[in-house]
């Protein structure tokens, strides 16, 4: 066991009382199981198949001293609005931010939207809604994965939201995970936000999940968001990631879909030092449909890894997956798409595609489709393309007087547009189009024009 | 306006143009005809600045500037326009955004303020009439899913928008039915004035019924082997190219 692994396990044991103070018995035993798992497996090794091309061990070992914080950072007492304000143009959202995973003190512990939608602090939900917690918490994000296990063991706080049956709030719920790292601190904080969203039957819900750093310092975050979607509900999740170049983030989105439900996720990675996105979607009822889209734009030595796992656990379910990426300079990317069709899950359709555009000879992409099919009435396809900007298209634009740089940006924007256009909230689509365009021009610093306007 | 002297050019090491000479003055329309593989499209590519073509020898002066030293965008800003034989599809870029960027880049080059949105729309509407192109088409992505005729019409529309001094039409007539041909030719005739010149590359005399050339040249094996007036085109139509090959 490495030093850091030992430190974290010891931290858990020494702070056991504090960590479990709001827990039900079930929750405490889940945490103990999780820390046991972590103690056994430790962090992923470079030879673990699922991490082969994303060498997180190296980052963890070179990070200096990392600690899991048990108390909120000092800025948690400041009203969040004073630290940042959301700048998504005309995007009228119900927005909430957590700082290092903590629900802000300045807000009421629970707020009600449209009368019966409950949104609030996860740690308070442990006390107030133990039945819902026992039913859903830790049920969708598998703790056999060491990062999920660690997050589950240590969960302090995060966002808890319950949309009862037939909820269709007009406004999207926007959850912003802010990472605040004290300046010049010798101790790097291991930030582990946790969100749980429960969506009732026949509901229509839009979620926007943003990840952002408040400071330019190196940071490490391990985010887990669990979403339960009940029958006949329709959910759209847009993830927007704009982290600084020294950030390391492992972000897990685990969704459980009941019959006739529809899910569309869109993961937009604009910036980040090392970003690993896990998506684990279980289609747990007939006629459940899921669409998983993503766009990543990386440069310098940035690394992004989209690892998805779609589990067709029931017959007559469908999935459609499309990721596109642009990798510049020495950036590297990984796409791993696992699709599992279980034995009795007949009449499945499943499409998967990852397309990457490499702008230099040094940029790299590793694409790994992984289809495991145990049923026979199945329609599945997968594909991957790796390409360069088209010389003919570039020449066509230049011959009309569009200079090379502009022409390249135009072609990259058009390449990204296919994914952005999957976002059907017009104001969010506009804003992301704008951000992507800025990013492609190299004008998007992680702070200057991100979705959030941090006060300096 | 354009002086080509002893031009030798090759693609992937194969010499295609082998000592071509051509002079085009302002206000003139030159037709270049010739059998397949004679180097017509290579000439168009050299003039527009396509990198795949390597110039081995010779000079090209355009308004007293060394054209071969200029990159494609600078050539466009200086008034050169190539109507492509095979216009490429660019999904996700709308024609209006494309044209607006192109026009404003040119204006930047000649130290003019960018065109306002209103002025741009006015210009678009005016030029759309020239080639009888619909708003439905200009709202779409560049050439995406266009028919052959629509693509060619779009080329002429772009030409009208950019108002070039020297336009090179590379087999713009190929694949067009007679009505589309008339629309394209009509566009060219409307743009023609004593200040600008056209090089019309074509296989068939047919187009020249609509765009009347001042000179007709026959390109064969990388050289101009015969030049004449529009009557030469009729003679070619009648006799083919074989009589010129010796």
Interface residues (C-beta under 8 A of the other chain):
Chain A: X390 X391 X392 X393 X395 X396 X397 X398 X399 X400 X401 X402 X403 X404 X406 X407 X410 X411 X413 X414 X415 X417 X418
Chain B: X48 X49 X50 X51 X52 X71 X72 X73 X75 X76 X77 X81 X82 X84 X87 X88 X90 X91 X92 X93 X98 X99 X101 X102 X103 X105 X106 X109 X141 X158 X162
